[in-house]
Amino acid sequence: MSAQQKIKASNKKSLTAKALLIATVLLVLYVLVPQIKYFHNSFATIRHADYAFVGWGVLFVVGTYVAAAATYCFVSYYKLNYWRTVLIQVADGFTNRLLPAGAGGIATNVVYLSRLHKSRIKAGLVVGLNNLIGFVGHLFLLFILLSANSISGSRIITIKLPENLGLVVAIVALVVLIGILFRRRLARLAPNNANSIADAVKSVLQHPRRMLAAFVSSMVLTVCYALTLYMVMLALNVHISLPQVFIVLTVGVAALAVTPTPGGLGGVEAGIVAAQISVGVTADQALSVAFVYRVLTYWLPLLPGFVALRVALKRAYLVI
């Protein structure tokens, strides 16, 4: 690729990122701005929270790191030290806030695994497989919950459609489309590393029991996030069913995937608020839940994540 082509590609990438950011900001503003009048009530709700439930939420957040490390240990076809892997997942609590779409956490795990796999490509495949298993596990749990709800004959969600639904759909579709185009450049790596990828896939799939264990631990990870959200709701006297909690979490995860800000900042909050309102939670309560949940899962892990990163670098678990 010539220098001129590289400049054009860089400019195109920059424009794409800006377009994605603008689309996301529009969506966030559309969801959150109408709720500003409820902020005062939200802070009043937080002041009267039951902090015993918040404490349980913190424990479930800790559980997410334990489960995430277990999934990596099962997925990796090289033996990993479990507690060292837990340390790396805690460090992700800091690095994942540096770049959008989970890129910081992905890069940290690729660097960590490449020390053992002796190949960034194979390490990247393990990280990709880990994320794929997590995605499938989340969908599987959602399917089970919806199926159980269908069998019971009760409705777990009643969606209140906004007046300008078409605008919301258009903005969401634009964000998703631009996000897909933004990631297409990653596919260019595949042809040049086909043999390495094929060997890595073969090595991983030779251990179906470990893949099953990874699938189970990834679902435990998702359940821990769902229970964290549920504990926050109980702490703030918000009462909805567990299936509804899982649907709210799913919307938040989807927003995280397409929001071009570190840790999905802004987009996740908007998604969680909108999803709660759709199941009948009042706007002030929805804002309170979104705020406290993000404190526990986004802001609280920053300090221990930074400490874990320093320890990992000092002990050469991460070599950049």
MARROZA-51833 format. One record per residue: residue in three letters; y, z, x of N, C-alpha, C in turn. Coordinates in steps of 0.02 Angstrom, whole numbers, padded with zeros to 5 digits, always signed. Atoms other than C-alpha are relative to their C-alpha. Layout:
// MARROZA-51833
AlaYZXYZXYZX...
This chain:
// MARROZA-51833
Met-00060+00000+00043+00000+00000+00000+00062+00000+00044Ser-00061+00006-00040+00169-00053+00071+00048+00058-00017Ala-00049-00053+00010+00317+00065+00087+00037-00010-00066Gln-00035+00015+00062+00404-00023-00057-00042+00018-00061Gln+00045-00017+00055+00252-00004-00169-00006+00076-00009Lys+00004-00073+00004+00241+00180-00125+00062+00030-00032Ile-00062-00024+00030+00424+00205-00172+00000-00012-00075Lys+00003+00017+00072+00397+00116-00339-00048+00047-00036Ala+00049-00045+00030+00242+00222-00373+00028+00070-00007Ser-00029-00066+00001+00337+00380-00329+00053+00005-00055Asn-00051+00001+00052+00482+00331-00444-00032+00001-00069Lys+00035+00002+00064+00360+00291-00585-00029+00068-00017Lys+00029-00067+00010+00275+00459-00562+00055+00049-00021Ser-00056-00045+00016+00444+00548-00567+00025-00012-00071Leu-00022+00015+00068+00497+00458-00726-00051+00025-00052Thr+00052-00023+00046+00330+00498-00808+00003+00076-00009Ala-00004-00073+00003+00346+00682-00764+00061+00022-00041Lys-00061-00018+00037+00524+00687-00832-00009-00014-00075Ala+00011+00017+00071+00472+00600-00994-00045+00052-00032Leu+00046-00051+00026+00329+00724-01017+00036+00066-00011Leu-00038-00062+00005+00446+00870-00985+00047-00002-00060Ile-00046+00007+00056+00574+00805-01111-00036+00005-00067Ala+00039-00003+00062+00441+00779-01245-00023+00070-00015Thr+00024-00069+00009+00374+00954-01217+00057+00045-00022Val-00058-00041+00018+00548+01032-01224+00019-00011-00073Leu-00015+00015+00070+00579+00943-01390-00048+00037-00048Leu+00049-00033+00042+00418+01013-01461+00011+00076-00001Val-00012-00072-00004+00455+01189-01399+00062+00020-00041Leu-00061-00014+00037+00630+01183-01470-00011-00004-00075Tyr+00012+00010+00072+00567+01119-01637-00037+00060-00030Val+00040-00057+00025+00445+01265-01652+00038+00066+00006Leu-00028-00066-00014+00543+01409-01575+00071+00010-00026Val-00070-00009+00021+00726+01377-01620+00006+00026-00071Pro-00006-00027+00068+00700+01403-01808-00021+00074-00006Gln+00024-00069+00004+00620+01571-01766+00047+00050+00035Ile-00044-00044-00037+00768+01640-01667+00024+00059-00042Lys-00025-00053+00044+00829+01739-01817-00050+00058-00007Tyr+00051-00052+00006+00666+01837-01810-00010+00040+00064Phe+00010-00033-00064+00682+01892-01628+00014+00075-00004His-00018-00071+00004+00766+02058-01672-00058+00040-00031Asn+00057-00033+00032+00622+02105-01789-00060+00002+00046Ser+00057+00004-00046+00498+02051-01656+00004+00056+00051Phe-00008-00053-00050+00568+02172-01527-00012+00069-00032Ala+00012-00063+00035+00564+02311-01657-00075+00010-00009Thr+00073-00004+00007+00380+02271-01688-00033+00021+00065Ile+00029-00016-00065+00341+02279-01502+00011+00074+00018Arg-00015-00070-00016+00425+02449-01485-00047+00049-00035His+00046-00043+00038+00304+02520-01614-00073-00021+00009Ala+00068+00024-00012+00149+02440-01539-00047+00058+00017Asp+00052-00048-00019-00013+02536-01519-00025-00019+00069Tyr+00014+00019-00069-00031+02536-01330-00072+00012+00020Ala+00072-00008-00014-00212+02591-01337-00034-00068-00005Phe+00027+00067+00007-00255+02417-01400+00025-00046+00056Val-00026+00040-00056-00142+02341-01266-00041+00014+00062Gly+00042-00017-00057-00245+02436-01138-00066-00036-00001Trp+00062+00038+00006-00403+02357-01206+00012-00073+00016Gly-00017+00069-00017-00316+02189-01192+00002-00011+00075Val-00002+00005-00073-00284+02221-01008-00071-00002+00029Leu+00069-00001-00024-00469+02261-00982-00034-00068-00011Phe+00030+00066+00013-00519+02096-01063+00030-00053+00045Val-00029+00046-00049-00396+02005-00950-00036+00006+00067Val+00040-00011-00061-00487+02083-00802-00067-00034-00007Gly+00065+00032+00012-00648+02021-00881+00002-00075+00009Thr-00004+00073-00010-00583+01842-00873-00011-00019+00073Tyr+00009+00015-00071-00579+01849-00683-00073+00010+00021Val+00071-00013-00015-00754+01924-00675-00043-00057-00024Ala+00039+00055+00028-00823+01788-00789+00014-00066+00036Ala-00018+00062-00035-00728+01649-00699-00035-00005+00067Ala+00035-00001-00064-00801+01701-00532-00074-00013-00008Ala+00071+00011+00013-00976+01706-00605-00014-00073-00014Thr+00010+00071+00015-00957+01529-00672+00001-00041+00064Tyr-00003+00037-00064-00905+01464-00500-00062+00013+00042Cys+00060-00015-00040-01052+01553-00418-00061-00037-00026Phe+00056+00037+00030-01174+01471-00540+00008-00076+00011Val-00012+00072-00005-01094+01298-00530-00007-00025+00071Ser+00000+00022-00070-01077+01290-00342-00072-00006+00026Tyr+00067+00010-00028-01229+01219-00253-00005+00028+00071Tyr+00003-00041-00060-01184+01322-00099+00008+00072-00023Lys-00003-00070+00020-01208+01510-00110+00070+00028+00014Leu-00066-00030-00007-01043+01599-00140-00006+00076-00003Asn-00005-00073+00004-01002+01781-00108+00037+00016-00065Tyr-00029-00010+00066-00968+01845-00284+00067+00035+00002Trp-00062-00039+00001-00834+01975-00248+00056-00037+00037Arg-00050+00042-00033-00746+01856-00128+00026-00052-00049Thr-00020+00049+00050-00744+01729-00269+00043+00032-00054Val-00043-00036+00047-00673+01861-00387+00071+00006+00029Leu-00065-00006-00033-00533+01887-00260+00039-00066-00006Ile-00033+00065+00005-00495+01700-00263+00024-00012-00071Gln-00021+00009+00070-00489+01700-00454+00061+00044-00015Val-00059-00042+00009-00366+01845-00448+00060-00033+00033Ala-00054+00037-00034-00262+01745-00323+00025-00057-00043Asp-00021+00053+00046-00261+01606-00452+00053+00024-00049Gly-00050-00028+00045-00159+01724-00559+00071-00009+00026Phe-00066+00016-00030-00017+01686-00438+00009-00075+00011Thr-00008+00072-00016-00049+01508-00379+00001-00044-00062Asn+00002+00040+00061-00083+01446-00555+00069-00002-00035Arg-00067-00002+00029+00098+01491-00597+00049-00042+00040Leu-00044+00039-00043+00168+01379-00460+00005-00073-00020Leu+00002+00071+00018+00116+01209-00527-00024-00007-00072Pro+00020+00010+00071+00091+01137-00703-00072-00020-00008Ala+00066+00023+00020-00071+01099-00794-00057+00031+00041Gly+00052-00033-00038-00171+01224-00690-00012-00028+00069Ala+00010+00033-00065-00146+01121-00532-00002+00051+00057Gly+00000-00050-00053-00109+01276-00428-00068+00034+00008Gly+00066-00031-00001-00273+01360-00476-00053-00048+00024Ile+00049+00051-00022-00370+01199-00451+00003-00008+00075Ala-00008+00009-00072-00297+01176-00277-00027+00059+00039Thr+00025-00060-00034-00337+01356-00229-00076+00000+00003Asn+00073+00000+00001-00519+01340-00282-00029-00057+00042Val+00023+00056-00042-00537+01170-00197+00003+00020+00073Val-00007-00021-00070-00472+01242-00033-00053+00052+00017Tyr+00050-00053-00012-00587+01394-00050-00070-00030+00005Leu+00068+00028+00001-00743+01293-00092-00011-00050+00057Ser+00008+00051-00052-00710+01157+00038-00021+00031+00067Arg+00022-00034-00062-00739+01286+00176-00076+00003+00003Leu+00073-00003+00003-00921+01294+00118-00031-00068-00010His+00029+00066+00016-00949+01120+00049+00014-00052+00055Lys-00018+00045-00055-00871+01040+00204+00029-00066-00024Ser-00028+00062+00028-00792+00911+00091+00046+00017-00058Arg-00047-00012+00054-00637+00916-00018-00024-00035-00064Ile+00024+00038+00058-00717+00785-00132-00054+00039-00037Lys+00054-00038+00032-00874+00888-00165+00027+00066-00029Ala-00030-00061+00027-00770+01046-00185+00038-00015-00063Gly-00037+00021+00060-00659+00954-00308-00046-00013-00058Leu+00048+00013+00053-00813+00900-00404-00024+00065-00032Val+00022-00065+00026-00872+01081-00421+00055+00029-00045Val-00056-00025+00040-00699+01131-00485+00004-00039-00066Gly-00002+00041+00060-00700+00985-00606-00057+00015-00048Leu+00058-00017+00041-00875+01028-00667+00010+00068-00033Asn-00015-00066+00027-00821+01209-00690+00047-00006-00061Asn-00047+00009+00055-00674+01153-00798-00032-00036-00060Leu+00034+00036+00054-00784+01033-00897-00046+00047-00039Ile+00044-00048+00033-00911+01170-00933+00041+00048-00044Gly-00043-00044+00039-00770+01283-00990+00025-00033-00063Phe-00025+00038+00058-00702+01148-01106-00055-00007-00052Val+00057+00009+00046-00874+01113-01182-00019+00067-00031Gly+00016-00066+00027-00908+01300-01200+00049+00022-00053His-00051-00017+00049-00744+01324-01291-00012-00037-00066Leu+00013+00040+00059-00783+01182-01411-00063+00023-00036Phe+00062-00024+00029-00959+01250-01437+00012+00063-00041Leu-00016-00061+00037-00892+01421-01487+00039-00015-00063Leu-00040+00019+00058-00766+01340-01603-00045-00031-00054Phe+00047+00031+00047-00905+01236-01682-00042+00053-00035Ile+00041-00053+00029-01012+01391-01709+00039+00039-00052Leu-00042-00038+00046-00869+01485-01790+00015-00039-00064Leu-00015+00041+00058-00823+01341-01904-00062-00012-00043Ser+00062+00009+00037-01004+01313-01951-00018+00062-00040Ala+00014-00063+00034-01028+01496-01993+00047+00009-00059Asn-00048-00005+00054-00870+01490-02096-00018-00046-00058Ser+00020+00048+00052-00933+01336-02189-00059+00025-00040Ile+00060-00026+00034-01099+01419-02228+00019+00058-00046Ser-00021-00057+00041-01012+01575-02293+00040-00021-00061Gly-00038+00027+00056-00906+01466-02406+00071+00025-00005Ser-00069-00024+00000-00741+01550-02360+00042-00041+00047Arg-00046+00038-00042-00589+01469-02284+00033+00047+00050Ile-00029-00043-00051-00532+01543-02119+00071-00019+00016Ile-00068+00021-00017-00371+01447-02109+00031-00039-00057Thr-00039+00037+00049-00240+01389-02231+00064-00022+00034Ile-00056+00026-00039-00115+01278-02145+00060-00016-00046Lys-00062+00016+00036+00064+01273-02208+00035-00057+00038Leu-00028+00057-00034+00127+01100-02163+00076+00003+00001Pro-00072+00000-00003+00307+01092-02101+00028-00062-00034Glu-00031+00055+00035+00430+00979-02189+00002-00063+00043Asn-00005+00057-00045+00452+00867-02037-00064-00008+00040Leu+00064+00005-00034+00267+00854-01997-00005-00064+00041Gly+00004+00063-00036+00285+00672-01945+00032+00005+00069Leu-00033-00008-00064+00407+00720-01808-00042+00040+00049Val+00043-00041-00042+00291+00855-01742-00059-00041+00027Val+00057+00041-00020+00142+00736-01740+00021-00051+00052Ala-00024+00051-00047+00245+00603-01651+00013+00029+00069Ile-00015-00032-00065+00305+00723-01516-00064+00021+00035Val+00064-00020-00030+00130+00795-01489-00037-00060+00026Ala+00035+00061-00022+00056+00620-01479+00032-00027+00063Leu-00035+00024-00059+00190+00571-01353-00017+00042+00061Val+00017-00045-00055+00155+00724-01246-00070-00014+00026Val+00070+00014-00020-00033+00690-01247-00006-00066+00035Leu+00004+00066-00029-00011+00505-01210+00028-00003+00070Ile-00031-00001-00066+00107+00532-01065-00042+00041+00048Gly+00043-00042-00043-00005+00671-01000-00061-00038+00025Ile+00059+00040-00020-00154+00552-00998+00020-00051+00053Leu-00023+00050-00048-00055+00417-00908+00018+00032+00067Phe-00021-00035-00060+00011+00546-00785-00060+00017+00044Arg+00059-00020-00038-00166+00591-00734-00043-00059+00022Arg+00042+00057-00016-00233+00415-00717-00004-00013+00075Arg+00000+00012-00072-00186+00411-00533-00057+00035+00035Leu+00055-00036-00031-00324+00537-00498-00064-00042+00001Ala+00060+00042+00003-00454+00407-00547-00006-00048+00058Arg+00003+00047-00056-00406+00300-00398-00041+00026+00058Leu+00039-00029-00054-00497+00421-00284-00075-00015-00007Ala+00072+00006+00013-00666+00389-00365-00034-00057+00036Pro+00036+00055-00033-00710+00214-00297-00011+00011+00074Asn+00005-00010-00071-00679+00268-00118-00048+00057+00019Asn+00043-00058-00015-00791+00420-00133-00061+00002-00045Ala+00055+00003+00049-00929+00359-00248-00064+00032+00026Asn+00062-00028-00028-01071+00407-00131+00002+00076+00003Ser-00007-00073-00004-01005+00583-00102-00005+00032-00068Ile+00002-00027+00068-00981+00611-00288-00070-00003-00028Ala+00069+00007+00025-01155+00545-00329-00046+00052+00030Asp+00040-00051-00034-01234+00660-00200+00014+00070-00027Ala-00019-00066+00025-01136+00810-00264-00027+00011-00070Val+00025-00005+00069-01183+00775-00446-00075+00012+00001Lys+00072-00008-00005-01366+00759-00398-00018+00071+00021Ser+00014-00068-00025-01362+00924-00303+00012+00052-00053Val-00017-00049+00051-01279+01016-00446-00050-00001-00058Leu+00043+00006+00059-01392+00949-00585-00073+00015+00015Gln+00068-00019-00017-01550+00995-00491-00016+00072-00020His+00009-00070+00018-01525+01174-00551+00022+00012-00073Pro-00020-00006+00071-01523+01170-00743+00010+00072-00023Arg-00007-00069+00020-01546+01358-00758+00068+00028+00021Arg-00066-00023-00023-01390+01389-00655+00055-00031-00043Met-00050+00032+00043-01295+01264-00763+00003+00036-00067Leu+00001-00038+00063-01351+01359-00918+00036+00066+00008Ala-00033-00064-00013-01295+01523-00840+00075-00010+00006Ala-00071+00015-00006-01128+01442-00796+00031-00012-00069Phe-00024+00014+00068-01111+01383-00976+00011+00066-00038Val-00005-00065+00035-01142+01560-01041+00060+00040+00028Ser-00055-00038-00029-01020+01640-00918+00067-00030-00017Ser-00063+00032+00020-00887+01511-00962+00018+00019-00072Met-00014-00021+00068-00906+01559-01145+00022+00073-00001Val-00022-00069-00006-00890+01743-01096+00074+00002+00019Leu-00070+00006-00021-00726+01694-01011+00045-00014-00060Thr-00038+00018+00060-00664+01613-01172+00003+00058-00049Val+00002-00057+00046-00719+01763-01276+00047+00055+00024Cys-00046-00051-00027-00622+01879-01160+00072-00016-00016Tyr-00068+00019+00018-00463+01780-01189+00012+00010-00075Ala-00007-00008+00073-00495+01780-01377+00007+00074-00018Leu-00003-00072+00014-00524+01969-01376+00066+00030+00025Thr-00066-00022-00023-00365+01994-01274+00052-00014-00053Leu-00047+00018+00054-00268+01901-01408-00011+00044-00061Tyr+00016-00041+00059-00357+01999-01544+00025+00072+00010Met-00024-00068-00014-00316+02167-01460+00076+00003-00006Val-00073+00002+00006-00133+02116-01448+00020+00000-00074Met-00016+00002+00072-00133+02075-01634-00011+00068-00032Leu+00012-00066+00028-00211+02242-01678+00053+00050+00022Ala-00052-00045-00026-00084+02330-01567+00065-00008-00039Leu-00062+00015+00035+00056+02247-01666-00010-00002-00076Asn+00015-00005+00072-00026+02276-01836-00002-00068-00034Val+00011+00067+00028-00066+02092-01862-00074-00006-00013His+00070+00001+00018-00230+02072-01954-00021-00068-00028Ile+00031+00062+00022-00318+01905-01962-00072+00001+00025Ser+00070+00000-00018-00502+01861-01944-00010-00025+00072Leu+00016+00024-00067-00585+01830-01775-00002-00076+00005Pro-00002+00073-00003-00614+01646-01816+00072-00027+00002Gln-00070+00020-00002-00428+01630-01851+00032+00013+00067Val-00025-00016-00068-00389+01716-01686-00023-00054+00048Phe+00026+00051-00045-00500+01589-01599+00036-00066-00009Ile-00037+00062+00013-00410+01445-01683+00070+00004+00032Val-00066-00009-00031-00242+01516-01626-00007-00008+00076Leu+00012+00007-00072-00313+01531-01449-00011-00073+00019Thr+00014+00070-00014-00375+01351-01457+00064-00041+00002Val-00065+00035-00001-00201+01289-01500+00038+00017+00064Gly-00033-00020-00062-00132+01389-01354-00029-00034+00061Val+00034+00033-00056-00261+01315-01235+00019-00075+00002Ala-00020+00070+00004-00220+01139-01296+00071-00010+00025Ala-00069+00003-00022-00035+01172-01268+00005+00009+00076Leu+00002-00011-00072-00074+01236-01093-00019-00063+00038Ala+00026+00060-00034-00165+01075-01050+00052-00056+00005Val-00046+00056+00002-00021+00959-01095+00072+00019+00017Thr-00068-00021-00015+00133+01064-01054+00014-00006+00075Pro-00013+00012-00071+00210+01007-00887+00043+00054+00033Thr-00034-00055-00032+00272+01179-00838-00052+00047+00030Pro+00048-00045-00030+00188+01309-00726-00030+00048-00051Gly+00033-00044+00047+00058+01400-00830+00013-00016-00072Gly-00015+00020+00069+00112+01303-00984+00056+00040-00031Leu-00054-00043+00023+00267+01412-00995+00042-00036-00053Gly-00038+00030+00055+00357+01378-01159-00045-00033-00051Gly+00045+00036+00045+00226+01262-01231-00053+00044-00031Val+00053-00044+00025+00090+01394-01246+00029+00048-00052Glu-00031-00046+00047+00208+01516-01330+00014-00034-00067Ala-00015+00037+00061+00263+01383-01453-00063-00014-00040Gly+00063+00014+00034+00083+01336-01491-00029+00061-00034Ile+00027-00062+00029+00029+01516-01520+00040+00022-00061Val-00042-00018+00057+00177+01550-01633-00014-00045-00060Ala+00011+00048+00055+00151+01392-01736-00068+00011-00032Ala+00068-00010+00027-00036+01424-01753-00005+00063-00042Gln+00001-00063+00039-00009+01603-01812+00035-00009-00067Ile-00037+00011+00063+00120+01551-01941-00042-00041-00048Ser+00041+00043+00042-00003+01420-02004-00056+00039-00036Val+00052-00040+00032-00130+01557-02044+00028+00059-00039Gly-00031-00050+00042-00005+01666-02135+00034+00058+00034Val-00035-00053-00036+00067+01778-01998+00075-00012-00006Thr-00072+00009+00005+00253+01810-02019+00030-00020+00067Ala-00031+00027-00061+00372+01731-01893+00015+00054+00051Asp-00017-00053-00048+00430+01895-01816-00063+00029+00032Gln+00063-00025-00028+00250+01956-01795-00029-00052+00049Ala+00027+00053-00042+00197+01788-01722+00036-00002+00068Leu-00038-00002-00062+00337+01796-01593-00019+00060+00043Ser+00019-00061-00036+00289+01974-01546-00068-00009+00034Val+00067+00011-00028+00106+01927-01522+00002-00048+00059Ala-00004+00050-00054+00148+01774-01418+00031+00030+00063Phe-00034-00031-00057+00265+01876-01307-00047+00048+00037Val+00042-00050-00033+00145+02020-01274-00062-00033+00031Tyr+00059+00034-00028-00006+01905-01251+00017-00035+00065Arg-00019+00035-00062+00087+01803-01121+00020+00049+00055Val-00013-00051-00051+00145+01961-01033-00065+00020+00034Leu+00065-00022-00027-00037+02012-01013-00035-00055+00039Thr+00039+00054-00030-00107+01841-00967+00040-00043+00049Tyr-00041+00043-00044+00040+01758-00877+00039+00042+00051Trp-00044-00037-00044+00163+01884-00806-00034+00057+00037Leu+00033-00058-00031+00054+02036-00772-00043-00020+00061Pro+00042+00018-00057-00068+01942-00656+00038-00024+00062Leu-00038+00027-00057+00074+01882-00542-00004+00045+00062Leu-00001-00045-00058+00084+02037-00431-00069+00008+00032Pro+00066-00004-00031-00104+02067-00407-00022-00068+00028Gly+00017+00066-00026-00122+01878-00385+00031-00013+00067Phe-00034+00009-00064+00006+01877-00245-00034+00042+00054Val+00035-00044-00049-00081+02025-00159-00067-00031+00019Ala+00066+00030-00013-00251+01940-00177+00007-00062+00043Leu-00012+00061-00041-00180+01778-00105+00013+00019+00073Arg-00014-00023-00069-00112+01871+00047-00064+00023+00034Val+00063-00024-00029-00281+01955+00074-00046-00059+00016Ala+00043+00059-00011-00374+01789+00055+00023-00040+00060Leu-00027+00037-00058-00259+01704+00182-00012+00038+00065Lys+00009-00042-00059-00270+01850+00303-00072-00001+00025Arg+00070-00001-00018-00459+01849+00297-00029-00071+00008Ala+00020+00070-00009-00465+01659+00311-00049-00026-00052Tyr+00039+00028+00055-00551+01635+00143+00032-00064-00024Leu-00038+00061+00015-00416+01506+00115+00032-00023+00065Val-00029+00028-00061-00369+01394+00260+00035-00065-00020Ile-00039+00058+00022-00229+01273+00220+00020-00043+00060
